[in-house]
């Protein structure tokens, strides 16, 4: 399995590698190389078969091309391309890429399968030690700040809702007015943790807020998509989950599932404290008829 450092190096150097290998390529491989160098945004979402048909070579030639560059298969090369462009595509470019990716397909099946694949990727590649490290840091935090902008706002709100049931010391940072963020973070310090949720396209509001919290000595926990993410590079600990759909929609299935695992792990650590909290809440809900009562038949 590739390490985060290896992924960063590969993702940054793939176009340079292709250009540097050009003299060694066969005639068919040069056509593949030329297309990727000119259209890497589109190539990142293509299967080996589709890329081969587009440039007029066989699927096996595309696979050998990836091997020639040092990858253990076409999917590894494709991931490197995706990691390189992640966060750089405009919404218009993502819609255009999605048009070619899903053209003629069963869109419902294709999207659901894409989400299933992302969940499988998290299961197989998630660093369990890093996960336990994140749980430890949150459990010991003096105060927990949760930050998420753009589409990550809703993921941050979800995490905030459940963390409030486990801890008293939780603040959801509101990002609708950039200037007010620093007022909300004014008292953040060395005993505190900021959970920064950030997915492409990476928000400058998030990056600036994380930098402020880090300058104040807070521990930064990133929930993001890969090691090239700006918040990952500023973090003390991180949880990684893929989110790209190569469309105008960000798929948050894997990040939310990862957050569910984080919440369950924290609840297990706290044991009886959680039971007491929910027992008290049930009493309040019943007393004030929050959810209504089911009439006996």
C-alpha positions in Angstrom: 0.0 0.0 0.0 1.3 3.5 -0.9 2.1 5.8 1.9 0.8 9.4 2.0 4.3 10.7 1.2 4.6 8.4 -1.8 1.2 9.5 -3.1 2.2 13.1 -2.8 5.4 12.5 -4.8 3.7 10.5 -7.5 0.8 12.9 -7.9 3.1 15.8 -8.3 5.5 14.1 -10.7 3.2 12.1 -13.1 3.1 14.6 -15.9 6.9 15.2 -15.6 7.4 11.4 -15.7 5.3 11.0 -18.8 7.2 13.8 -20.6 10.5 12.4 -19.5 9.7 8.9 -20.8 8.5 10.1 -24.2 11.5 9.0 -26.1 11.1 5.4 -24.7 7.5 5.0 -25.6 6.2 3.0 -28.5 4.1 4.7 -31.2 0.9 3.8 -29.5 2.1 4.7 -26.0 3.2 8.2 -27.4 -0.5 8.7 -28.4 -1.6 7.9 -24.9 1.1 10.2 -23.4 0.2 13.0 -25.7 -3.5 12.8 -24.9 -2.9 12.7 -21.1 -0.5 15.7 -21.3 -3.1 17.7 -23.1 -6.3 16.4 -21.5 -5.3 15.1 -18.1 -8.6 16.4 -16.5 -10.6 14.1 -18.8 -8.2 11.2 -18.7 -8.4 11.0 -14.9 -12.0 9.8 -15.1 -11.5 7.4 -17.9 -11.2 3.6 -17.8 -8.2 2.0 -19.6 -10.6 0.7 -22.2 -12.2 4.1 -22.9 -8.8 5.9 -23.0 -7.5 3.2 -25.4 -10.5 3.6 -27.8 -10.2 7.3 -27.8 -6.5 7.4 -28.9 -6.7 4.3 -31.1 -4.8 1.6 -29.1 -5.8 -1.5 -27.2 -6.7 -1.6 -23.5 -3.6 -3.8 -22.9 -1.4 -1.0 -24.4 -2.8 1.4 -21.9 -2.1 -1.0 -19.1 1.5 -1.5 -20.3 1.8 2.3 -20.5 1.0 2.6 -16.8 3.5 -0.2 -16.0 6.2 1.6 -18.1 5.8 4.6 -15.8 6.3 2.4 -12.7 2.7 1.9 -11.6 1.4 -1.5 -10.5 -1.6 -1.1 -12.7 -3.8 1.4 -14.6 -5.9 2.2 -11.5 -2.8 3.4 -9.6 -1.9 5.7 -12.5 -5.4 6.9 -12.6 -5.5 7.7 -8.9 -2.3 9.7 -9.3 -3.9 11.8 -12.0 -7.0 12.3 -9.9 -4.9 13.4 -6.9 -3.0 15.8 -9.0 -6.1 17.6 -10.4 -8.3 17.3 -7.3 -9.2 20.7 -6.1 -8.2 22.4 -9.4 -11.3 21.7 -11.5 -13.9 24.4 -11.8 -17.6 23.4 -11.4 -18.0 23.8 -15.2 -15.1 21.5 -15.9 -16.5 18.9 -13.4 -19.9 19.0 -15.1 -18.2 18.5 -18.5 -16.2 15.6 -17.2 -19.2 14.0 -15.6 -21.0 14.3 -19.0 -18.4 12.0 -20.6 -18.1 9.7 -17.6 -21.8 9.0 -17.2 -22.9 9.3 -20.9 -25.0 6.3 -21.9 -24.8 4.7 -18.4 -27.4 3.7 -15.8 -26.7 6.9 -13.7 -28.4 5.6 -10.6 -26.3 2.4 -10.6 -23.1 4.2 -11.6 -23.4 6.8 -8.8 -24.3 4.2 -6.1 -21.5 2.0 -7.3 -19.1 4.9 -7.1 -20.1 5.5 -3.5 -19.7 1.8 -2.7 -16.2 1.8 -4.2 -15.3 4.8 -2.0 -16.5 3.0 1.1 -14.5 -0.1 0.2 -11.4 2.1 -0.3 -11.7 3.6 3.2 -12.2 0.1 4.7 -9.1 -1.2 3.0 -6.8 1.8 3.2 -7.7 3.6 6.4 -4.9 3.8 8.9 -6.2 2.3 12.1 -3.4 3.8 14.2 -4.1 7.2 12.8 -7.8 6.7 13.6 -7.0 5.8 17.3 -4.7 8.8 17.5 -7.6 11.1 16.4 -9.9 9.6 19.0 -7.3 10.1 21.7 -6.8 13.8 20.8 -10.5 14.6 20.7 -11.1 12.8 24.0 -8.4 14.8 25.8 -9.3 18.2 24.2 -9.9 21.2 26.4 -12.3 22.5 23.8 -13.3 21.2 20.5 -13.8 23.5 17.5 -15.5 22.1 14.3 -14.9 23.9 11.0 -16.3 23.2 7.6 -17.0 25.5 4.6 -18.9 25.2 1.4 -20.2 21.6 1.0 -18.3 20.6 4.1 -20.6 22.9 6.2 -23.2 20.2 6.4 -20.7 17.5 7.3 -19.4 19.8 10.1 -23.0 20.3 11.3 -23.6 16.6 11.4 -20.5 16.0 13.5 -21.4 18.9 15.8 -24.9 17.5 16.5 -23.6 14.2 17.8 -20.4 15.5 19.5 -22.7 17.8 21.6 -24.4 14.7 22.9 -21.0 13.4 24.0 -19.2 16.5 25.2 -20.0 19.9 26.7 -17.0 21.7 25.2 -17.9 21.8 21.5 -18.2 24.8 19.2 -19.3 24.7 15.6 -17.5 27.6 13.9 -19.9 29.5 11.6 -18.3 30.3 8.3 -20.9 32.5 6.6 -19.1 35.7 7.5 -15.3 35.3 7.2 -14.4 38.2 9.4 -16.4 36.8 12.3 -14.5 33.4 12.3 -11.6 34.9 14.1 -13.9 36.3 16.8 -15.3 32.8 17.3 -11.7 31.4 17.5 -10.3 34.2 19.6 -9.9 32.0 22.7 -8.5 28.9 21.0 -5.3 27.7 22.6 -2.8 25.0 23.2 -5.2 22.7 25.1 -7.8 22.8 22.3 -8.5 20.8 19.1 -9.8 22.1 15.8 -11.4 19.5 13.6 -11.1 21.0 10.1 -13.3 19.3 7.4 -12.1 20.2 3.9 -12.8 18.7 0.5 -12.2 20.1 -3.0 -12.4 22.7 -4.0 -10.5 23.7 -0.9 -11.8 26.8 0.8 -9.4 29.7 1.6 -11.7 30.5 4.5 -10.9 27.0 6.0 -7.1 27.3 5.2 -6.8 30.7 6.8 -8.8 29.6 9.9 -6.7 26.5 10.3 -3.5 28.6 10.1 -4.8 30.9 12.8 -5.7 28.0 15.1 -2.3 26.4 14.5 -0.5 29.7 15.2 -2.4 29.8 18.5 -1.0 26.3 19.4 -4.2 24.3 18.9 -4.1 20.7 17.7 -5.3 20.4 14.1 -7.3 17.3 13.1 -8.0 17.2 9.4 -10.9 15.3 7.8 -10.1 15.5 4.1 -9.6 13.5 1.0 -5.8 13.0 0.6 -2.3 13.9 1.5 -2.2 16.8 -1.0 -5.0 18.6 0.8 -3.8 21.9 2.3 -5.4 21.1 5.7 -3.7 17.7 5.8 -0.3 19.4 5.4 -1.1 21.7 8.3 -2.6 19.0 10.5 -1.3 17.1 13.5 -3.5 14.1 12.8 -5.9 13.3 10.0 -8.6 11.0 8.7 -8.8 10.5 4.9 -11.8 9.6 2.8 -12.4 10.0 -0.9 -15.1 12.4 -2.0 -14.7 13.0 -5.7 -17.5 12.2 -8.1 -16.0 14.2 -11.1 -19.3 16.1 -11.2 -20.8 19.2 -9.7 -21.9 17.0 -6.7 -19.4 16.2 -3.9 -20.0 12.7 -2.7 -19.8 12.8 1.1 -20.8 9.2 1.7 -17.3 8.0 2.7 -16.5 11.1 4.9 -19.8 10.7 6.7 -19.3 7.0 7.3 -15.8 7.8 8.6 -17.3 10.3 11.0 -19.9 7.8 12.1 -17.0 5.4 13.0 -15.3 8.3 14.9 -18.4 9.0 16.9 -19.0 5.4 17.8 -15.3 5.0 18.9 -15.6 8.1 21.1 -18.9 6.8 22.6 -17.3 3.4 23.4 -14.4 5.2 25.1 -16.7 7.2 27.3 -18.9 4.2 28.3 -21.4 4.9 31.1 -21.2 8.7 30.6 -23.0 8.3 27.2 -25.6 6.1 28.7 -26.3 8.6 31.4 -26.6 11.4 28.9 -29.1 9.6 26.7 -31.1 8.5 29.8 -31.4 12.1 30.9 -32.4 13.2 27.3 -35.0 10.5 27.1 -36.6 11.8 30.3 -36.6 15.3 28.9 -38.1 14.2 25.6 -40.9 12.3 27.4 -41.6 15.1 29.8 -42.0 17.7 27.1 -43.5 15.4 24.6 -40.8 16.2 22.0 -41.6 13.4 19.6 -45.2 12.8 20.5 -46.6 9.7 22.2 -47.8 6.6 20.5 -51.4 5.8 21.5 -52.0 2.3 22.8 -54.4 0.3 20.6 
